[in-house]
Amino acid sequence: MSDMKKAYLFVLALILLLPAAAGALAPDEYEAIDGVLDFRMRLTALPSPDDAVAAADAYMEKISRLTEDREISAEASLIIMNMLVWEKYNYIYETDMNSPVLEELLMGQYRILTEWLSTHRGEKHDKWLYCSAGDILSSGLRFFAVGTAMKEGLNVKKYYDAVLAEDPDMCFALFNIAHWYFFAPGISGGSKRKAAECFARAEQAARNDAELFFAKAYHSQMLYENGDTAGCGRKISEAERIMPGSRYTEKLRRVNAAGHSIFYYTLNKEKMDRELADAEGGGR
């Protein structure tokens, strides 16, 4: 058994042994989630994806200790670990989208998540659990069999809809469902128009710098898709003022300069990476 698998089994055991949350987190747990959002934004300014992975690992170890000491609830721990695993996944993916580590990483967290939800079936869960679960499911679709991927893809939308029914102005849920609308086929409910509306609403609903940074960055790419390159550039500049030195906003500029949005890049990463390297004098 790999060290990573042992670690996930350990965290799962801790989470299942802790008492269930009552559906609302404590104020300091919401502060901890906001701290993860800020951490997520600051990861974008680290020198390399490897640095971001190392920082995420250190944060995950800290959360595991807090869980073991029962300083945070099982639900808060699961939410934060969902968010950190998703970040780690993205930075490994940035370096090598075919890394064998990716499936073990994401599916390990998926198993923890689904086991927890099964154990606490019928209970009211916090909106952040549904949002963070949506991230894990969205990224995990590539590893599922077709039937499971279709079912879980619809569950992602259900999670975001449930959150927005409770809190229509939750920024994190708004830009997450905006991504769902953008990438989902029309026959399944996808809509570029709804995506644009949700990206704009997310920016207006942002509560802190981290939410505003990502809302502006994502909104910029929707503007690019809709032909508003000037508006796109302004949004990227506004995001850069919030988080100077971000590699993410730098990438947005590079992808846009190559004639595409980050959404196109997401669907064509290998091809685009080669094109960007060639255009910038780093062709293989």
VOGU-3710 file (C-alpha; in Angstrom, 3 decimals, decimal comma):
1> msdmkkaylf> 0,000/0,000/0,000  1,390/3,420/-1,001  2,109/6,137/1,565  -0,515/8,342/-0,097  -3,196/5,652/0,223  -2,284/5,065/3,872  -2,606/8,795/4,523  -6,073/8,921/2,961  -7,262/5,903/4,941  -5,991/7,590/8,113
11> vlalilllpa> -7,849/10,827/7,355  -10,996/8,903/6,426  -10,903/7,028/9,732  -10,508/10,277/11,653  -13,367/11,967/9,825  -15,763/9,054/10,300  -14,948/8,821/14,004  -15,675/12,485/14,657  -19,211/13,536/15,598  -21,334/14,786/12,718
21> aagalapdey> -21,787/18,509/12,178  -25,231/20,037/12,689  -25,310/21,614/9,230  -23,680/24,912/10,117  -20,042/25,435/10,941  -18,652/27,434/13,844  -17,506/31,010/13,120  -13,842/30,067/13,462  -14,353/27,249/10,940  -15,743/29,711/8,401
31> eaidgvldfr> -12,672/31,846/9,091  -10,516/28,785/8,423  -12,232/28,288/5,057  -11,637/31,924/4,164  -8,013/31,328/5,111  -7,865/28,470/2,592  -9,326/30,753/-0,080  -6,603/33,308/0,639  -3,989/30,540/0,591  -5,343/29,366/-2,765
41> mrltalpspd> -4,921/32,861/-4,210  -1,376/33,191/-2,854  -0,399/29,833/-4,338  -0,758/31,434/-7,768  2,192/33,732/-7,002  4,632/30,986/-5,993  7,531/30,472/-8,428  6,483/27,055/-9,738  3,794/24,353/-9,595  6,168/22,218/-7,508
51> davaaadaym> 6,335/24,982/-4,894  2,538/25,129/-4,825  2,285/21,344/-4,360  4,751/21,452/-1,464  2,804/24,298/0,175  -0,483/22,406/-0,251  1,066/19,287/1,312  2,191/21,297/4,339  -1,288/22,793/4,732  -2,892/19,344/4,472
61> ekisrltedr> -0,630/18,033/7,227  -1,715/20,932/9,429  -5,404/20,157/8,834  -4,817/16,456/9,556  -3,343/17,411/12,947  -6,285/19,694/13,735  -8,666/16,881/12,778  -6,819/14,377/14,932  -6,919/16,765/17,892  -10,622/17,448/17,223
71> eisaeaslii> -10,024/21,172/16,995  -12,270/21,352/13,942  -15,414/19,408/13,117  -15,515/16,470/10,737  -17,432/18,513/8,182  -15,058/21,481/8,301  -12,110/19,122/7,959  -13,668/17,447/4,925  -14,426/20,786/3,259  -10,889/22,064/3,724
81> mnmlvwekyn> -9,288/18,814/2,614  -11,490/18,790/-0,494  -10,245/22,276/-1,335  -6,585/21,486/-0,707  -6,651/18,196/-2,612  -8,241/20,013/-5,552  -5,493/22,642/-5,487  -2,755/20,023/-5,314  -4,373/18,152/-8,197  -4,420/21,273/-10,363
91> yiyetdmnsp> -0,751/22,070/-9,809  0,363/18,507/-10,558  -1,890/18,583/-13,630  -0,244/21,823/-14,738  3,124/20,068/-14,893  1,969/16,649/-16,165  -1,684/16,109/-17,022  -1,035/12,383/-17,454  0,726/11,835/-14,125  -0,410/8,568/-12,489
101> vleellmgqy> -0,485/10,430/-9,179  -3,537/12,401/-10,290  -6,031/9,555/-10,283  -4,903/8,211/-6,912  -4,991/11,706/-5,418  -8,453/12,659/-6,620  -10,107/9,266/-6,344  -8,758/8,877/-2,819  -10,519/12,083/-1,816  -13,620/11,082/-3,790
111> riltewlsth> -13,858/7,861/-1,761  -13,490/9,790/1,508  -16,184/12,232/0,384  -18,699/9,645/-0,809  -18,199/7,485/2,287  -18,793/10,486/4,534  -21,919/11,536/2,624  -23,223/7,955/2,762  -22,611/7,737/6,513  -24,403/11,067/7,061
121> rgekhdkwly> -27,185/10,530/4,548  -30,286/12,653/5,160  -28,459/15,243/7,288  -28,202/18,912/6,438  -24,705/19,808/5,273  -23,007/23,164/5,041  -23,020/24,937/1,671  -19,211/24,820/1,565  -19,309/21,038/1,618  -21,445/20,969/-1,516
131> csagdilssg> -19,209/23,513/-3,256  -15,987/21,691/-2,440  -17,576/18,344/-3,350  -18,492/19,817/-6,724  -14,833/20,614/-7,379  -13,732/17,065/-6,571  -16,453/15,541/-8,752  -15,822/17,930/-11,667  -12,132/17,121/-11,853  -12,730/13,434/-11,205
141> lrffavgtam> -15,037/12,911/-14,176  -12,098/11,989/-16,405  -11,377/8,938/-14,230  -14,919/7,549/-14,105  -16,614/5,056/-16,387  -18,971/6,808/-18,824  -22,140/5,995/-16,877  -20,693/7,152/-13,568  -19,277/10,292/-15,190  -22,699/11,240/-16,551
151> keglnvkkyy> -24,363/10,686/-13,169  -21,706/12,567/-11,204  -21,632/15,372/-13,772  -25,309/16,003/-13,047  -24,654/15,722/-9,300  -22,165/18,583/-9,615  -24,934/20,815/-10,947  -27,307/19,629/-8,203  -24,759/20,541/-5,539  -24,278/24,054/-6,917
161> davlaedpdm> -28,032/24,543/-7,370  -28,635/23,499/-3,754  -26,072/26,004/-2,519  -27,455/28,860/-4,606  -31,002/28,076/-3,488  -29,785/28,682/0,058  -27,426/31,570/-0,742  -27,956/33,126/-4,212  -24,983/35,453/-3,677  -22,334/32,908/-2,751
171> cfalfniahw> -19,417/33,952/-4,939  -17,643/30,594/-4,855  -20,782/28,755/-5,974  -21,517/31,328/-8,665  -18,198/31,037/-10,442  -18,256/27,253/-10,020  -21,680/26,892/-11,633  -20,596/29,376/-14,300  -17,838/26,942/-15,264  -20,397/24,122/-15,329
181> yffapgisgg> -22,683/26,098/-17,643  -19,766/26,951/-19,913  -18,444/23,422/-20,384  -21,664/21,361/-20,202  -23,283/20,462/-23,541  -26,482/22,311/-24,323  -28,524/19,120/-24,236  -27,513/18,694/-20,575  -28,276/22,294/-19,632  -25,066/24,056/-20,601
191> skrkaaecfa> -25,386/27,691/-21,623  -22,741/30,302/-22,460  -25,301/33,014/-21,695  -25,946/31,651/-18,196  -22,204/31,230/-17,699  -21,640/34,908/-18,506  -24,415/35,976/-16,121  -23,001/33,899/-13,266  -19,416/35,082/-13,789  -20,624/38,703/-13,638
201> raeqaarnda> -22,736/38,014/-10,530  -19,795/36,283/-8,840  -17,664/39,383/-9,184  -20,390/41,546/-7,635  -20,884/39,052/-4,783  -17,213/38,647/-3,775  -16,679/39,074/-0,015  -12,894/39,228/0,159  -9,761/39,672/-1,944  -9,421/35,974/-2,752
211> elffakayhs> -12,956/35,656/-4,089  -12,611/38,926/-5,982  -9,288/37,866/-7,516  -10,680/34,639/-8,956  -14,031/36,187/-9,911  -12,283/38,903/-11,933  -9,861/36,437/-13,507  -12,640/34,065/-14,579  -14,910/36,910/-15,706  -12,092/38,240/-17,884
221> qmlyengdta> -12,092/35,028/-19,884  -15,846/35,102/-20,405  -15,452/38,628/-21,741  -12,723/37,364/-24,060  -15,049/34,608/-25,300  -17,680/37,248/-26,036  -15,261/39,399/-28,042  -14,654/42,102/-25,408  -10,858/41,974/-25,380  -10,558/45,455/-23,843
231> gcgrkiseae> -12,844/44,496/-20,959  -10,933/41,246/-20,579  -7,640/43,116/-20,245  -9,101/45,462/-17,629  -10,348/42,573/-15,496  -6,962/40,843/-15,624  -5,261/44,092/-14,570  -7,697/44,465/-11,678  -6,978/40,896/-10,583  -3,233/41,565/-10,794
241> rimpgsryte> -3,574/44,531/-8,471  -5,152/42,222/-5,890  -2,445/39,542/-6,248  0,719/40,968/-7,835  3,056/38,437/-9,396  0,372/35,807/-9,961  1,405/33,149/-12,453  -2,284/32,557/-13,157  -3,012/36,037/-14,475  0,262/35,870/-16,404
251> klrrvnaagh> -0,980/32,663/-18,033  -4,298/34,304/-18,889  -2,429/37,023/-20,749  -0,253/34,488/-22,594  -3,229/32,373/-23,644  -5,219/35,430/-24,735  -2,244/36,745/-26,707  -2,217/33,401/-28,554  -5,821/34,011/-29,610  -7,726/31,884/-27,123
261> sifyytlnke> -9,444/31,965/-23,740  -8,425/29,912/-20,729  -11,540/27,801/-21,357  -10,190/26,764/-24,754  -6,823/26,131/-23,133  -8,440/23,833/-20,561  -9,894/21,646/-23,301  -6,739/21,696/-25,441  -3,934/21,868/-22,879  -1,309/19,710/-24,577
271> kmdreladae> -1,787/21,389/-27,949  -1,801/24,867/-26,409  1,294/24,211/-24,291  3,196/23,321/-27,445  1,888/26,390/-29,265  2,800/28,711/-26,396  6,275/27,203/-26,103  6,860/27,585/-29,839  5,526/31,155/-29,905  7,702/32,162/-26,964
281> gggr> 10,878/30,621/-28,337  10,834/27,494/-26,173  9,733/24,947/-28,742  10,778/21,372/-28,170
//
